[in-house]
Amino acid sequence: MKKLADETKYDLNYLKSHTLQPQWFKILKVFILLGVLVGYYLLYGWQATLLFCMTFFTLMLMVHFTYRVKTNKYTTSWLDFVIIQEGEELKTKRIGKYYYSAVIMSAIISFLVSQVLT
C-alpha cells in the first residue's frame, strides 16, 4: 500500500510541475470537465452521467498508465511525449495528436456506453 501511495504522490507531483500544457489550460480543463458533467446530467440524468464518468475515468487511467509505462515515468520520449535534455535538466515538449486523440476517443466511447446501457 505504501508503494501505491508513493507512486500516486510521484504522479501528482509530476502533474503539478509538467509543462505539457500551459498553466492556464490546466485550470481551465477542470471547469470544462465540470461544465460538461453538469450539462450531461441535465440532458441525460444521473445514471447516464455516472456511467459516462466511470467509463471515461477508467479509459483515461488506461491512457495515463500507458504513457507512464512507455515513457519510463516521464523520462523517455514516446509518441507525442518528447523529452529534451537541456544541460542536467529534462524538459518536455507539448503533447499533441496522439494524447488528445485518446481523450476524444475515450469521450466518444464513454458517451456511447452511457447511452446504450441506460
N, CA, C and O atoms as CSV, one atom per row, in Angstrom:
chain,resi,resn,atom,element,x,y,z
A,1,MET,N,N,0.824,-1.198,0.000
A,1,MET,CA,C,0.000,0.000,0.000
A,1,MET,C,C,0.866,1.260,0.000
A,1,MET,O,O,0.521,2.257,-0.634
A,2,LYS,N,N,2.001,1.209,0.720
A,2,LYS,CA,C,2.905,2.357,0.770
A,2,LYS,C,C,3.465,2.654,-0.613
A,2,LYS,O,O,3.630,3.817,-0.980
A,3,LYS,N,N,3.762,1.600,-1.392
A,3,LYS,CA,C,4.290,1.795,-2.741
A,3,LYS,C,C,3.265,2.495,-3.630
A,3,LYS,O,O,3.618,3.379,-4.411
A,4,LEU,N,N,1.997,2.102,-3.514
A,4,LEU,CA,C,0.942,2.751,-4.276
A,4,LEU,C,C,0.838,4.225,-3.895
A,4,LEU,O,O,0.696,5.078,-4.771
A,5,ALA,N,N,0.905,4.531,-2.620
A,5,ALA,CA,C,0.854,5.927,-2.166
A,5,ALA,C,C,2.049,6.716,-2.693
A,5,ALA,O,O,1.900,7.868,-3.099
A,6,ASP,N,N,3.228,6.106,-2.691
A,6,ASP,CA,C,4.427,6.776,-3.210
A,6,ASP,C,C,4.309,7.038,-4.711
A,6,ASP,O,O,4.670,8.115,-5.186
A,7,GLU,N,N,3.807,6.060,-5.451
A,7,GLU,CA,C,3.652,6.219,-6.893
A,7,GLU,C,C,2.595,7.269,-7.218
A,7,GLU,O,O,2.763,8.046,-8.158
A,8,THR,N,N,1.516,7.299,-6.456
A,8,THR,CA,C,0.480,8.307,-6.642
A,8,THR,C,C,1.043,9.696,-6.361
A,8,THR,O,O,0.766,10.640,-7.101
A,9,LYS,N,N,1.821,9.821,-5.311
A,9,LYS,CA,C,2.456,11.100,-4.966
A,9,LYS,C,C,3.409,11.533,-6.084
A,9,LYS,O,O,3.457,12.711,-6.437
A,10,TYR,N,N,4.153,10.596,-6.630
A,10,TYR,CA,C,5.068,10.888,-7.739
A,10,TYR,C,C,4.294,11.448,-8.933
A,10,TYR,O,O,4.688,12.460,-9.513
A,11,ASP,N,N,3.196,10.791,-9.295
A,11,ASP,CA,C,2.383,11.237,-10.425
A,11,ASP,C,C,1.766,12.609,-10.161
A,11,ASP,O,O,1.768,13.463,-11.048
A,12,LEU,N,N,1.242,12.831,-8.968
A,12,LEU,CA,C,0.643,14.122,-8.646
A,12,LEU,C,C,1.674,15.246,-8.702
A,12,LEU,O,O,1.385,16.334,-9.200
A,13,ASN,N,N,2.875,14.982,-8.191
A,13,ASN,CA,C,3.941,15.987,-8.278
A,13,ASN,C,C,4.294,16.274,-9.727
A,13,ASN,O,O,4.521,17.428,-10.093
A,14,TYR,N,N,4.342,15.239,-10.556
A,14,TYR,CA,C,4.641,15.444,-11.970
A,14,TYR,C,C,3.532,16.255,-12.641
A,14,TYR,O,O,3.806,17.180,-13.406
A,15,LEU,N,N,2.279,15.903,-12.349
A,15,LEU,CA,C,1.153,16.607,-12.961
A,15,LEU,C,C,1.156,18.096,-12.610
A,15,LEU,O,O,0.813,18.933,-13.444
A,16,LYS,N,N,1.542,18.422,-11.383
A,16,LYS,CA,C,1.594,19.825,-10.973
A,16,LYS,C,C,2.728,20.574,-11.660
A,16,LYS,O,O,2.601,21.764,-11.945
A,17,SER,N,N,3.835,19.886,-11.927
A,17,SER,CA,C,5.034,20.581,-12.396
A,17,SER,C,C,5.259,20.519,-13.901
A,17,SER,O,O,6.100,21.261,-14.410
A,18,HIS,N,N,4.548,19.672,-14.635
A,18,HIS,CA,C,4.866,19.488,-16.051
A,18,HIS,C,C,4.530,20.728,-16.885
A,18,HIS,O,O,3.730,21.575,-16.489
A,19,THR,N,N,5.166,20.801,-18.040
A,19,THR,CA,C,4.931,21.909,-18.972
A,19,THR,C,C,4.296,21.404,-20.269
A,19,THR,O,O,4.418,22.048,-21.311
A,20,LEU,N,N,3.628,20.268,-20.212
A,20,LEU,CA,C,2.988,19.696,-21.393
A,20,LEU,C,C,1.802,20.525,-21.859
A,20,LEU,O,O,1.453,20.514,-23.039
A,21,GLN,N,N,1.191,21.234,-20.939
A,21,GLN,CA,C,0.080,22.116,-21.255
A,21,GLN,C,C,0.350,23.443,-20.551
A,21,GLN,O,O,0.988,23.475,-19.499
A,22,PRO,N,N,-0.138,24.538,-21.134
A,22,PRO,CA,C,0.024,25.821,-20.444
A,22,PRO,C,C,-0.690,25.799,-19.090
A,22,PRO,O,O,-1.686,25.095,-18.926
A,23,GLN,N,N,-0.190,26.557,-18.135
A,23,GLN,CA,C,-0.764,26.592,-16.787
A,23,GLN,C,C,-2.241,26.986,-16.823
A,23,GLN,O,O,-3.046,26.422,-16.083
A,24,TRP,N,N,-2.604,27.946,-17.674
A,24,TRP,CA,C,-3.995,28.386,-17.739
A,24,TRP,C,C,-4.908,27.252,-18.202
A,24,TRP,O,O,-6.062,27.179,-17.778
A,25,PHE,N,N,-4.400,26.355,-19.076
A,25,PHE,CA,C,-5.224,25.254,-19.564
A,25,PHE,C,C,-5.421,24.201,-18.481
A,25,PHE,O,O,-6.478,23.575,-18.410
A,26,LYS,N,N,-4.402,23.998,-17.630
A,26,LYS,CA,C,-4.550,23.044,-16.526
A,26,LYS,C,C,-5.723,23.447,-15.634
A,26,LYS,O,O,-6.449,22.587,-15.135
A,27,ILE,N,N,-5.910,24.746,-15.433
A,27,ILE,CA,C,-7.007,25.250,-14.604
A,27,ILE,C,C,-8.317,25.218,-15.387
A,27,ILE,O,O,-9.349,24.796,-14.865
A,28,LEU,N,N,-8.271,25.664,-16.643
A,28,LEU,CA,C,-9.470,25.729,-17.468
A,28,LEU,C,C,-10.105,24.357,-17.683
A,28,LEU,O,O,-11.330,24.244,-17.721
A,29,LYS,N,N,-9.286,23.312,-17.824
A,29,LYS,CA,C,-9.868,21.998,-18.116
A,29,LYS,C,C,-10.694,21.456,-16.954
A,29,LYS,O,O,-11.582,20.632,-17.171
A,30,VAL,N,N,-10.424,21.896,-15.731
A,30,VAL,CA,C,-11.256,21.499,-14.584
A,30,VAL,C,C,-12.660,22.072,-14.771
A,30,VAL,O,O,-13.652,21.371,-14.568
A,31,PHE,N,N,-12.744,23.340,-15.156
A,31,PHE,CA,C,-14.042,23.974,-15.364
A,31,PHE,C,C,-14.750,23.415,-16.597
A,31,PHE,O,O,-15.975,23.296,-16.609
A,32,ILE,N,N,-13.989,23.076,-17.626
A,32,ILE,CA,C,-14.578,22.448,-18.814
A,32,ILE,C,C,-15.202,21.115,-18.430
A,32,ILE,O,O,-16.338,20.828,-18.808
A,33,LEU,N,N,-14.469,20.303,-17.685
A,33,LEU,CA,C,-14.976,18.995,-17.264
A,33,LEU,C,C,-16.224,19.140,-16.394
A,33,LEU,O,O,-17.203,18.421,-16.590
A,34,LEU,N,N,-16.191,20.062,-15.440
A,34,LEU,CA,C,-17.371,20.278,-14.595
A,34,LEU,C,C,-18.576,20.744,-15.420
A,34,LEU,O,O,-19.697,20.289,-15.188
A,35,GLY,N,N,-18.352,21.640,-16.371
A,35,GLY,CA,C,-19.430,22.118,-17.227
A,35,GLY,C,C,-20.024,21.002,-18.073
A,35,GLY,O,O,-21.242,20.901,-18.220
A,36,VAL,N,N,-19.156,20.168,-18.625
A,36,VAL,CA,C,-19.629,19.039,-19.432
A,36,VAL,C,C,-20.452,18.084,-18.571
A,36,VAL,O,O,-21.503,17.611,-19.002
A,37,LEU,N,N,-19.986,17.803,-17.372
A,37,LEU,CA,C,-20.713,16.869,-16.499
A,37,LEU,C,C,-22.061,17.431,-16.062
A,37,LEU,O,O,-23.046,16.694,-16.018
A,38,VAL,N,N,-22.124,18.711,-15.741
A,38,VAL,CA,C,-23.403,19.328,-15.369
A,38,VAL,C,C,-24.357,19.297,-16.569
A,38,VAL,O,O,-25.530,18.957,-16.423
A,39,GLY,N,N,-23.855,19.649,-17.741
A,39,GLY,CA,C,-24.689,19.600,-18.937
A,39,GLY,C,C,-25.167,18.195,-19.245
A,39,GLY,O,O,-26.321,17.990,-19.620
A,40,TYR,N,N,-24.277,17.229,-19.085
A,40,TYR,CA,C,-24.632,15.831,-19.337
A,40,TYR,C,C,-25.725,15.382,-18.368
A,40,TYR,O,O,-26.674,14.701,-18.757
A,41,TYR,N,N,-25.576,15.772,-17.103
A,41,TYR,CA,C,-26.580,15.444,-16.090
A,41,TYR,C,C,-27.933,16.050,-16.449
A,41,TYR,O,O,-28.961,15.379,-16.359
A,42,LEU,N,N,-27.934,17.318,-16.856
A,42,LEU,CA,C,-29.195,17.985,-17.189
A,42,LEU,C,C,-29.860,17.365,-18.423
A,42,LEU,O,O,-31.087,17.321,-18.509
A,43,LEU,N,N,-29.052,16.887,-19.375
A,43,LEU,CA,C,-29.604,16.292,-20.595
A,43,LEU,C,C,-30.021,14.835,-20.418
A,43,LEU,O,O,-31.063,14.425,-20.930
A,44,TYR,N,N,-29.228,14.057,-19.708
A,44,TYR,CA,C,-29.429,12.601,-19.697
A,44,TYR,C,C,-29.685,11.984,-18.326
A,44,TYR,O,O,-29.986,10.793,-18.245
A,45,GLY,N,N,-29.578,12.744,-17.264
A,45,GLY,CA,C,-29.851,12.212,-15.932
A,45,GLY,C,C,-28.613,11.698,-15.219
A,45,GLY,O,O,-27.525,11.626,-15.791
A,46,TRP,N,N,-28.807,11.341,-13.952
A,46,TRP,CA,C,-27.667,10.978,-13.112
A,46,TRP,C,C,-27.087,9.617,-13.457
A,46,TRP,O,O,-25.877,9.426,-13.336
A,47,GLN,N,N,-27.919,8.652,-13.887
A,47,GLN,CA,C,-27.393,7.320,-14.202
A,47,GLN,C,C,-26.466,7.361,-15.414
A,47,GLN,O,O,-25.386,6.771,-15.390
A,48,ALA,N,N,-26.877,8.042,-16.453
A,48,ALA,CA,C,-26.038,8.154,-17.646
A,48,ALA,C,C,-24.762,8.946,-17.332
A,48,ALA,O,O,-23.684,8.618,-17.827
A,49,THR,N,N,-24.894,9.980,-16.511
A,49,THR,CA,C,-23.729,10.788,-16.135
A,49,THR,C,C,-22.743,9.958,-15.325
A,49,THR,O,O,-21.536,10.021,-15.562
A,50,LEU,N,N,-23.243,9.190,-14.382
A,50,LEU,CA,C,-22.368,8.339,-13.573
A,50,LEU,C,C,-21.675,7.291,-14.434
A,50,LEU,O,O,-20.478,7.051,-14.275
A,51,LEU,N,N,-22.406,6.674,-15.331
A,51,LEU,CA,C,-21.819,5.677,-16.229
A,51,LEU,C,C,-20.790,6.320,-17.161
A,51,LEU,O,O,-19.734,5.739,-17.413
A,52,PHE,N,N,-21.094,7.516,-17.672
A,52,PHE,CA,C,-20.136,8.247,-18.504
A,52,PHE,C,C,-18.856,8.520,-17.714
A,52,PHE,O,O,-17.757,8.279,-18.213
A,53,CYS,N,N,-18.994,9.020,-16.490
A,53,CYS,CA,C,-17.821,9.327,-15.646
A,53,CYS,C,C,-16.989,8.082,-15.373
A,53,CYS,O,O,-15.767,8.102,-15.520
A,54,MET,N,N,-17.642,7.013,-14.980
A,54,MET,CA,C,-16.917,5.783,-14.659
A,54,MET,C,C,-16.157,5.276,-15.884
A,54,MET,O,O,-14.991,4.895,-15.778
A,55,THR,N,N,-16.808,5.270,-17.035
A,55,THR,CA,C,-16.165,4.788,-18.258
A,55,THR,C,C,-15.034,5.710,-18.677
A,55,THR,O,O,-13.940,5.244,-18.997
A,56,PHE,N,N,-15.286,7.020,-18.679
A,56,PHE,CA,C,-14.278,7.987,-19.110
A,56,PHE,C,C,-13.047,7.944,-18.209
A,56,PHE,O,O,-11.919,7.899,-18.700
A,57,PHE,N,N,-13.257,7.958,-16.901
A,57,PHE,CA,C,-12.104,7.947,-15.995
A,57,PHE,C,C,-11.338,6.634,-16.067
A,57,PHE,O,O,-10.115,6.631,-15.927
A,58,THR,N,N,-12.023,5.526,-16.281
A,58,THR,CA,C,-11.336,4.246,-16.453
A,58,THR,C,C,-10.472,4.262,-17.720
A,58,THR,O,O,-9.310,3.858,-17.693
A,59,LEU,N,N,-11.046,4.728,-18.813
A,59,LEU,CA,C,-10.283,4.796,-20.070
A,59,LEU,C,C,-9.109,5.762,-19.950
A,59,LEU,O,O,-8.020,5.478,-20.449
A,60,MET,N,N,-9.322,6.893,-19.297
A,60,MET,CA,C,-8.239,7.867,-19.168
A,60,MET,C,C,-7.151,7.378,-18.207
A,60,MET,O,O,-5.982,7.724,-18.372
A,61,LEU,N,N,-7.520,6.589,-17.220
A,61,LEU,CA,C,-6.490,5.965,-16.378
A,61,LEU,C,C,-5.641,5.013,-17.211
A,61,LEU,O,O,-4.428,4.929,-17.023
A,62,MET,N,N,-6.281,4.298,-18.130
A,62,MET,CA,C,-5.524,3.406,-19.009
A,62,MET,C,C,-4.559,4.210,-19.888
A,62,MET,O,O,-3.412,3.806,-20.080
A,63,VAL,N,N,-5.018,5.337,-20.419
A,63,VAL,CA,C,-4.143,6.198,-21.220
A,63,VAL,C,C,-2.995,6.716,-20.354
A,63,VAL,O,O,-1.835,6.692,-20.766
A,64,HIS,N,N,-3.329,7.182,-19.157
A,64,HIS,CA,C,-2.312,7.710,-18.248
A,64,HIS,C,C,-1.242,6.660,-17.946
A,64,HIS,O,O,-0.045,6.931,-18.050
A,65,PHE,N,N,-1.683,5.470,-17.573
A,65,PHE,CA,C,-0.711,4.435,-17.206
A,65,PHE,C,C,0.071,3.940,-18.420
A,65,PHE,O,O,1.229,3.547,-18.286
A,66,THR,N,N,-0.541,3.954,-19.595
A,66,THR,CA,C,0.197,3.596,-20.805
A,66,THR,C,C,1.325,4.588,-21.039
A,66,THR,O,O,2.465,4.195,-21.289
A,67,TYR,N,N,1.004,5.877,-20.957
A,67,TYR,CA,C,2.046,6.903,-21.120
A,67,TYR,C,C,3.101,6.782,-20.019
A,67,TYR,O,O,4.294,6.930,-20.281
A,68,ARG,N,N,2.667,6.516,-18.806
A,68,ARG,CA,C,3.600,6.413,-17.679
A,68,ARG,C,C,4.595,5.271,-17.890
A,68,ARG,O,O,5.794,5.436,-17.666
A,69,VAL,N,N,4.096,4.127,-18.318
A,69,VAL,CA,C,4.953,2.961,-18.537
A,69,VAL,C,C,5.847,3.166,-19.756
A,69,VAL,O,O,7.056,2.947,-19.688
A,70,LYS,N,N,5.251,3.584,-20.868
A,70,LYS,CA,C,6.016,3.724,-22.114
A,70,LYS,C,C,7.072,4.824,-22.040
A,70,LYS,O,O,8.073,4.766,-22.754
A,71,THR,N,N,6.858,5.825,-21.185
A,71,THR,CA,C,7.834,6.916,-21.052
A,71,THR,C,C,8.778,6.709,-19.875
A,71,THR,O,O,9.570,7.589,-19.539
A,72,ASN,N,N,8.684,5.525,-19.247
A,72,ASN,CA,C,9.545,5.215,-18.102
A,72,ASN,C,C,9.452,6.322,-17.047
A,72,ASN,O,O,10.444,6.966,-16.706
A,73,LYS,N,N,8.251,6.519,-16.550
A,73,LYS,CA,C,7.928,7.556,-15.567
A,73,LYS,C,C,8.293,8.948,-16.074
A,73,LYS,O,O,8.896,9.746,-15.357
A,74,TYR,N,N,7.920,9.223,-17.308
A,74,TYR,CA,C,8.061,10.547,-17.916
A,74,TYR,C,C,9.513,10.967,-18.130
A,74,TYR,O,O,9.832,12.152,-18.030
A,75,THR,N,N,10.395,10.012,-18.424
A,75,THR,CA,C,11.808,10.337,-18.656
A,75,THR,C,C,12.282,9.949,-20.053
A,75,THR,O,O,13.422,10.245,-20.412
A,76,THR,N,N,11.447,9.300,-20.841
A,76,THR,CA,C,11.813,8.820,-22.173
A,76,THR,C,C,10.762,9.273,-23.182
A,76,THR,O,O,9.568,9.266,-22.881
A,77,SER,N,N,11.194,9.663,-24.361
A,77,SER,CA,C,10.253,10.067,-25.405
A,77,SER,C,C,9.457,8.864,-25.906
A,77,SER,O,O,9.986,7.759,-26.025
A,78,TRP,N,N,8.174,9.098,-26.197
A,78,TRP,CA,C,7.308,8.068,-26.775
A,78,TRP,C,C,6.129,8.780,-27.433
A,78,TRP,O,O,5.505,9.648,-26.823
A,79,LEU,N,N,5.827,8.414,-28.666
A,79,LEU,CA,C,4.764,9.033,-29.460
A,79,LEU,C,C,4.893,10.560,-29.428
A,79,LEU,O,O,5.901,11.108,-29.877
A,80,ASP,N,N,3.875,11.245,-28.898
A,80,ASP,CA,C,3.906,12.703,-28.873
A,80,ASP,C,C,4.458,13.266,-27.562
A,80,ASP,O,O,4.405,14.475,-27.337
A,81,PHE,N,N,4.984,12.406,-26.706
A,81,PHE,CA,C,5.636,12.827,-25.467
A,81,PHE,C,C,7.131,12.894,-25.767
A,81,PHE,O,O,7.797,11.863,-25.859
A,82,VAL,N,N,7.653,14.110,-25.920
A,82,VAL,CA,C,9.034,14.300,-26.363
A,82,VAL,C,C,9.859,14.921,-25.234
A,82,VAL,O,O,9.508,15.964,-24.683
A,83,ILE,N,N,10.965,14.247,-24.908
A,83,ILE,CA,C,11.887,14.714,-23.869
A,83,ILE,C,C,13.065,15.411,-24.537
A,83,ILE,O,O,13.622,14.916,-25.517
A,84,ILE,N,N,13.435,16.560,-23.997
A,84,ILE,CA,C,14.589,17.307,-24.480
A,84,ILE,C,C,15.552,17.488,-23.306
A,84,ILE,O,O,15.159,17.946,-22.233
A,85,GLN,N,N,16.804,17.127,-23.522
A,85,GLN,CA,C,17.829,17.284,-22.487
A,85,GLN,C,C,18.432,18.681,-22.615
A,85,GLN,O,O,19.023,19.011,-23.643
A,86,GLU,N,N,18.285,19.496,-21.580
A,86,GLU,CA,C,18.895,20.830,-21.543
A,86,GLU,C,C,19.848,20.873,-20.355
A,86,GLU,O,O,19.446,21.154,-19.226
A,87,GLY,N,N,21.113,20.591,-20.632
A,87,GLY,CA,C,22.095,20.502,-19.544
A,87,GLY,C,C,21.783,19.296,-18.681
A,87,GLY,O,O,21.705,18.170,-19.172
A,88,GLU,N,N,21.609,19.534,-17.415
A,88,GLU,CA,C,21.279,18.466,-16.455
A,88,GLU,C,C,19.775,18.227,-16.354
A,88,GLU,O,O,19.336,17.252,-15.744
A,89,GLU,N,N,18.994,19.112,-16.949
A,89,GLU,CA,C,17.553,19.083,-16.770
A,89,GLU,C,C,16.847,18.449,-17.970
A,89,GLU,O,O,17.232,18.661,-19.120
A,90,LEU,N,N,15.799,17.661,-17.671
A,90,LEU,CA,C,14.942,17.103,-18.715
A,90,LEU,C,C,13.725,17.998,-18.870
A,90,LEU,O,O,13.058,18.315,-17.885
A,91,LYS,N,N,13.433,18.406,-20.091
A,91,LYS,CA,C,12.249,19.218,-20.375
A,91,LYS,C,C,11.377,18.462,-21.350
A,91,LYS,O,O,11.853,17.615,-22.105
A,92,THR,N,N,10.101,18.774,-21.326
A,92,THR,CA,C,9.159,18.117,-22.235
A,92,THR,C,C,8.542,19.130,-23.179
A,92,THR,O,O,8.299,20.279,-22.811
A,93,LYS,N,N,8.292,18.683,-24.409
A,93,LYS,CA,C,7.544,19.490,-25.368
A,93,LYS,C,C,6.064,19.308,-25.091
A,93,LYS,O,O,5.673,18.432,-24.319
A,94,ARG,N,N,5.259,20.116,-25.707
A,94,ARG,CA,C,3.807,19.991,-25.569
A,94,ARG,C,C,3.341,18.648,-26.149
A,94,ARG,O,O,3.863,18.180,-27.161
A,95,ILE,N,N,2.352,18.041,-25.489
A,95,ILE,CA,C,1.782,16.811,-26.021
A,95,ILE,C,C,0.882,17.166,-27.196
A,95,ILE,O,O,0.505,18.326,-27.369
A,96,GLY,N,N,0.543,16.179,-27.991
A,96,GLY,CA,C,-0.171,16.512,-29.207
A,96,GLY,C,C,-1.211,15.521,-29.636
A,96,GLY,O,O,-2.045,15.078,-28.847
A,97,LYS,N,N,-1.146,15.176,-30.920
A,97,LYS,CA,C,-2.246,14.490,-31.589
A,97,LYS,C,C,-2.589,13.121,-31.015
A,97,LYS,O,O,-3.766,12.761,-30.997
A,98,TYR,N,N,-1.637,12.359,-30.555
A,98,TYR,CA,C,-1.962,11.019,-30.038
A,98,TYR,C,C,-2.686,11.098,-28.699
A,98,TYR,O,O,-3.673,10.398,-28.476
A,99,TYR,N,N,-2.192,11.949,-27.814
A,99,TYR,CA,C,-2.817,12.080,-26.492
A,99,TYR,C,C,-4.234,12.637,-26.634
A,99,TYR,O,O,-5.181,12.084,-26.073
A,100,TYR,N,N,-4.376,13.719,-27.374
A,100,TYR,CA,C,-5.692,14.328,-27.496
A,100,TYR,C,C,-6.646,13.460,-28.305
A,100,TYR,O,O,-7.856,13.515,-28.086
A,101,SER,N,N,-6.136,12.667,-29.227
A,101,SER,CA,C,-6.981,11.688,-29.920
A,101,SER,C,C,-7.504,10.652,-28.937
A,101,SER,O,O,-8.660,10.238,-29.025
A,102,ALA,N,N,-6.660,10.232,-28.000
A,102,ALA,CA,C,-7.083,9.276,-26.968
A,102,ALA,C,C,-8.147,9.883,-26.064
A,102,ALA,O,O,-9.077,9.185,-25.661
A,103,VAL,N,N,-8.032,11.155,-25.739
A,103,VAL,CA,C,-9.039,11.835,-24.911
A,103,VAL,C,C,-10.375,11.881,-25.661
A,103,VAL,O,O,-11.422,11.573,-25.092
A,104,ILE,N,N,-10.332,12.260,-26.920
A,104,ILE,CA,C,-11.558,12.356,-27.714
A,104,ILE,C,C,-12.199,10.978,-27.894
A,104,ILE,O,O,-13.415,10.836,-27.764
A,105,MET,N,N,-11.387,9.970,-28.192
A,105,MET,CA,C,-11.930,8.614,-28.352
A,105,MET,C,C,-12.525,8.102,-27.033
A,105,MET,O,O,-13.565,7.443,-27.037
A,106,SER,N,N,-11.876,8.398,-25.920
A,106,SER,CA,C,-12.404,7.996,-24.610
A,106,SER,C,C,-13.751,8.657,-24.351
A,106,SER,O,O,-14.661,8.018,-23.823
A,107,ALA,N,N,-13.886,9.924,-24.713
A,107,ALA,CA,C,-15.154,10.632,-24.525
A,107,ALA,C,C,-16.247,10.039,-25.417
A,107,ALA,O,O,-17.384,9.872,-24.978
A,108,ILE,N,N,-15.907,9.726,-26.651
A,108,ILE,CA,C,-16.897,9.143,-27.572
A,108,ILE,C,C,-17.351,7.768,-27.081
A,108,ILE,O,O,-18.546,7.474,-27.054
A,109,ILE,N,N,-16.390,6.933,-26.697
A,109,ILE,CA,C,-16.723,5.597,-26.189
A,109,ILE,C,C,-17.568,5.716,-24.927
A,109,ILE,O,O,-18.547,4.988,-24.764
A,110,SER,N,N,-17.197,6.629,-24.034
A,110,SER,CA,C,-17.949,6.825,-22.784
A,110,SER,C,C,-19.375,7.280,-23.067
A,110,SER,O,O,-20.320,6.822,-22.424
A,111,PHE,N,N,-19.525,8.181,-24.032
A,111,PHE,CA,C,-20.861,8.636,-24.413
A,111,PHE,C,C,-21.699,7.464,-24.929
A,111,PHE,O,O,-22.843,7.277,-24.516
A,112,LEU,N,N,-21.115,6.683,-25.833
A,112,LEU,CA,C,-21.849,5.551,-26.402
A,112,LEU,C,C,-22.230,4.531,-25.333
A,112,LEU,O,O,-23.362,4.049,-25.306
A,113,VAL,N,N,-21.292,4.206,-24.460
A,113,VAL,CA,C,-21.579,3.253,-23.373
A,113,VAL,C,C,-22.700,3.773,-22.485
A,113,VAL,O,O,-23.623,3.034,-22.143
A,114,SER,N,N,-22.620,5.036,-22.114
A,114,SER,CA,C,-23.637,5.599,-21.211
A,114,SER,C,C,-25.015,5.665,-21.877
A,114,SER,O,O,-26.034,5.558,-21.194
A,115,GLN,N,N,-25.055,5.838,-23.189
A,115,GLN,CA,C,-26.342,5.899,-23.874
A,115,GLN,C,C,-26.922,4.512,-24.119
A,115,GLN,O,O,-28.137,4.326,-24.043
A,116,VAL,N,N,-26.088,3.561,-24.406
A,116,VAL,CA,C,-26.557,2.205,-24.703
A,116,VAL,C,C,-27.004,1.491,-23.413
A,116,VAL,O,O,-27.996,0.762,-23.425
A,117,LEU,N,N,-26.290,1.693,-22.325
A,117,LEU,CA,C,-26.565,0.933,-21.108
A,117,LEU,C,C,-27.557,1.612,-20.164
A,117,LEU,O,O,-27.867,1.056,-19.111
A,118,THR,N,N,-28.059,2.788,-20.508
A,118,THR,CA,C,-29.077,3.409,-19.627
A,118,THR,C,C,-30.397,3.555,-20.338
A,118,THR,O,O,-31.360,4.054,-19.756
